[in-house]
Structures are given as structure tokens and as C-alpha cells.
């Protein structure tokens, strides 16, 4: 009996030893979004590849840190790893906001070219802030939702337009609307109370947040494909042994490839679901498309004026690919 007890104790110690490192991964998005589901699969694969030596707990829906707090939480080692929309921190550095310039990259192929051009520069900035980029996954193209039909650009004037980053704030201003900062988890309540009349977001958000229950009009303008980025504290990553680091990087590469493919596949399905749930899905009037294109050209020039030589180099690389 004594030998059995000692063996049991040894096994318990071995299992405990395998789970010696635990990371918290906060996300501002709800558990039913494909982005968070991708994060969960990433965490599961890390657990499997490390035989439980590294376990990552996902905290969705802003339950650990709010969306706008996550980058800072990782940067200050309050969380070891985190996910956030990179254009949401463009006020820190304009290079973070390149993928939210309207009508610069409006397809998955173009969005990948832009990521390949801008990603290394963004990664260097984040590394200088103590973080390592693990992977980045786009949302489907940002399209226009409205509680009322939009017949022309004048229909935006005086309305309350949801903003979630500097780019969407600027779009609202150029359309003559009032920008109202609302993060995705709070958007349904903002629509219900009349705080928001229209907004740009993905087909995925429309389905996963059940926005079709309150908004009747959807215009697939596909203005840009904003990316979420998952970063890890360099302190936390460097504390891992080499084998565990390689397991994290392997799972991250798989998450990025899977995430891009899932986003593109689901975009088509989500638009169909919006229509099936009673939304009017229609192309925007030509005058609205023209106004949005002009806004895109204006915002590209504004962005280049603030992004400096690095920004121009990224655009040059993007245009050459």
C-alpha cells in the first residue's frame, strides 16, 4: 500500500508539473464569434503540443479586460497574452491603422497583400513595446448597417454613427454624422436606445451579435478588412523553454491560416443569414459609393501625411505586390 501511495503521489506530481505555466488571454469579443473560437482552438492546440506544460485560458467578452484595455494589459504584464483589433490603437501610431483606410484593400487577396506589407513594421513597433505578434486574422469586409434606408450621402447628416477606432470616427465626420464610440459587445444596446443609427461592421458581427433583430438595412460596401492581432508579452514568451516556444509558434501559424480561411468562408454565409433573418441586403446607391470612395482617397492622403516615410514605404510595397 505504501508503494501504491508513493506511485500515486509521483503521478500527481508529474501531472502537476506538466501544467506549471498558465496564461490568461483576454479578448473583447464574445465567445460565439469565430475569432474567439479560433483563439480557443489555438489554446487547445498549445495545450496538446506541450502536453499540458502551458495552458491558456480564454477570457472573452471583455470579462477580464475591456477591449480598449487589452493591449496595455499585455504591455504591462497584467496579462501574458491578449487579442485586440489593431486599428483600435491607431491613435498610438498611424501604422497600426493602415488596414482601416477605406477602399485601400477590399478583398481577402488585397488584405493579405496589405498584411504582408504592413505586418513586419507593426510587429517591430509592438516588439519595441515589449510584445511579440503571434498571429493576425481579419474580420470580413466592413459594410454599412442602417436602421433607416440610405438613399444618398445626405441621409447620414445629423445621424449618430458608431465609431470604434480613429478611422471610423473620421468617416463619420466626413459624412456629416456624429461619431459615437461604442465597442461591439455594447452595440445592440446602443441601437435599442437610439444611441446609434448606422455603422460600419462586418457580416460576422451582424450575425454573431444578432444585429438583424434591430437593424433592417445592410449595404455590402466591403470598405476594408480590419485585423485582430494576438500578441504575447515578450517577458512571458522568453520565460518559456525553447520547445514550448516552438509549440506556441506552431499553433499560432495554424491559427492564422485557419482564421483567414474561416473568415472568407463565413463572410458569404453570414450575408445569406442576414437576408434570411429579414434584413434588406442591397447594393448602395451610386452616390453613396462615390462619396465613400472619395472619403477613402481623402483618408489615404491624411494617413500618409501622418505615417511618414514608413507609411509611404508600406504603401509602395503594397502597390508592388
N, C-alpha and C positions, 0 to 999 in steps of 0.2 A: 504493500500500500504506500509505503514511503517513497519507493521508486516511481510509482504512478503519479504521486503528488508532485514529485520533483519534475517529472516529464511534462505534466500539465502546466506547471509554473514556467518551464522553459519555453513551451509552445506559446503561452500567453505573452511572455516577454518578447519572443520573436515577432509575433503579430503586431504587438505594440510598437516594436522598433521599426517595422515597415511603414507605419503611419506617423512618423516622427515630425514631418513637416506639413503644416496646414496653411493654406492661403485662403483669404476671402476675396471674392471677385464681385464687386458691386456693379449693377447696371441700372440705368434709369428706365429701362423698358420692361413691359410686363412679361410674365413667364410664358404667355401663349404666342409671343412674337417669334418669327423664325430666327431672328438674331439671337435671342436668349436661348432658344432651343439649340442653336449651333454652339453657343457657349457651353451649354450643359454637355453636349456630346464631346466637345473639346476637353472638359474637365473629366469626363468618364474615361476618355482615351488616355489622358495623363495618368490617371489612377491605375489603369490597366498596364500601361507601358512601364510604370515604375514599381509595379507590384505593391501598390499602396504606400510607397515611401513618400509620395507627395499627393495630398488630397486637396482639391479646390472646391470650395463651397460657393455656389452662385447665389447672389442676393439681388433678385430682380425688383423692378418697380420702384426704385428709389428707396427701398426698405432699409438699406444700410447708410447710403449717402444719396442725396438728391443728384439728379443728372449733372447739374452745374458744379457740384462739389467733387465729383469723382476724380477728375484729373488731379486736382490739388491733393486729394486724399492719398493717391498713389505717389505723387511727387514728395509728400511729406511722410511717407511710410506709415500712414494710418491704415492703409490697405495695401496688400502686397501686389495686387493686380487689379485692373479695372477696365471697363469698356465705356466709351463715350463717343458722341458724334464729333468728328474732328473740326468741322466748320463751326461748331458751337463755341470754340475757343479762339476764333479768328481775331478777336479783339486783342489777344496777346501778341499775335504775329500774323500778318496778312497771308503768309504762305500756308497757314492752316485752313484758309477759306477758299482755296482755289477751286475745289470741286463743287462750290455753290455759286459760281459765276454762271448766271443763266445762259443757256443755249451755247455753252462752250463745248460740252460733251453731253450729247443727248441720247446715246445708245450705250449698251454694255461694252461694245468693242471700243468706242471712243473713251468711255470711262476707264477702261483698263489701260489704254494708252496714256491717259492723264495721270493715273495712279503710278504707272511705271516712270513717268517723267517727274512727278512731284514727290512720290513716296520717299526716295532716298534723302531729299532735302528736309522733309518733315521729320524723318527718323533722326537725322543729325541734330535738329533743334531739340527734339524730345530727349535725346541722349544727353545733351548738354544740361538738361533739367533733371537728370537722374532717372530716366525711364528708357526702356527698350521696347520697340514696337514688335509685337508678336505676329499679328495679322490684322487685316482690314477687309471689311465686307460692305458692299454698297446696299442701300435700300433701292427699291425700284424707283424709276424716274418720278420726280416731284410734279404732281399735277394739281389742277385747280378744283377746289371744292367750294360750293357756294350754297347758302340757304335760299338764295333767290336766283332766277335766271340772269345771266350776264349777256347783254345784247351788244355792248360796246365798252370801250375803256372808261367812259363817263360813269358807268354803273359802279365803279369802285370808289368814286369820290365820296368822301364822308363816311364810308363804311369802316368797320373795325376789323382789321386783318391780323390774323395770328402771326406772330414772329417768334422764331426760336434761335436765331443767330443773327449776326450783323447783316448778312446778305438779305435775309427775309425782311428785316427791318427796313433796309434800303429800298427793296422792291415795293413795299407798302407805301413808302414816302413818295416814290416816283409815280405811283399810280394815283396818288392823292388820297390814299386811305390812312387811317390811324393805326400804326403798328401797336399790337398788344402782345406782350411777351407771355406765352403760355407753353409749358412743356407738354409733351404728348400725353402723359397719364392724366393731366388735368383738362385736356381738350374737350371731352364730352360734356363735362360740367360747364365749361366756358360757353359752349354752343347753346346748352339748355338755358342758360341765364341771359343769353343775348350779348355776352361779353365779346363774342367773336361772330362775325357774319360770313367771312370767307377766309380761305387759307390755302397754302400750297403744302401738300404732303403726299406720301406715296400711296399706291393702291393697297399695299400691305397694311399700312396704318388704318386705312378706311375699313378694311375687313376685320383686322385683329382688334381694333378698338370699337368696332360696330358703329362707325360714324354714319353709316347709311340709315340708322334709326332716327337721325336728326337732320341730316343734310340730304337734299334731294337732287342736286345737280353736280355732275362730275365732268370735267373737261380734261382729256388726256394730253396736256401740253408738254409733258415729259421734259421739263425745263433743265433739270440736272439730276445726277445720281449721287446723293451725299453718302459719304462713307462713315461707318462706325470704325473705330480703331480700338484694339485691345492692347494695352501696354502693361508691362511689369516693372516694378521697381528694380533698378539695377542692383541695389543692395540685396534684395531678396533673391534675384536671379543668380548673382555672383556667389551667394552663400550655398548654392546647390553644388553637388559634386558633378563632374563632367558628364557622367552617364545620365543623370537626371536632367541636366540642361539639354542634352540632345533629345531626350524623350519629349520635353516641353516643346522644343523647336519642331520636332517631327509632327506632333499633334497640332501645332499651330499652322504648319504648312497645309495639313489636311483640312483644317477648319477653314482656311482662306479659300482653297479650291472648292470645297463643298459649299461654302457660303455664297460665292459668286454664282455657281450653277443653280443653287436653290433660289436665289433672288430672281434670276432671269426666268426660271420656270414658273415661279409663283406669281410674277407680275401679270402674266397672261391670265392665269386662273383667277387672280384677285379682281381684275377688271370685270370678268364674267360674273363673279359673285356679287359685285356691286350692282350690276344691272339686274341680276336675279333677285336681289333684295329691294328692288323698287327704285333705285337711283336712275335718273335720266343721264345716260352716257352719250355725249355728243362732242364733235369737234368744236373748238371755239370759233366764234365769228372771225372773219379775216382781219377785222380792225383790231381785235384783241390780240391775235397772233402777231400782227405788225407792231403793236405797242410793246408787247413783251420782247420781241426781237430787238427793238430799239433800246429797251431797258438793258438787255444783255450786252449790247455794244457799249452803252454808256458805262455799265458796271465793270466791264473788262478794262476799259481805259482808266477808270478810277482805281481799280485794283493794281494795275501796272504802275500807276503814279505813286503808290504806297509800298509796293513789293520790291522796288529797286531792281538791281542787276540780277539778283537770284530769281526774282519773279519773271523777268524777261527771259532768262535762260531756260526756265521751266517751260514757258510758252513756246519758245523756239524749238525745244526738244519735242514737245507735244506735236507741233506742226510738222516736224520732220518725220515722225514715225508713221 
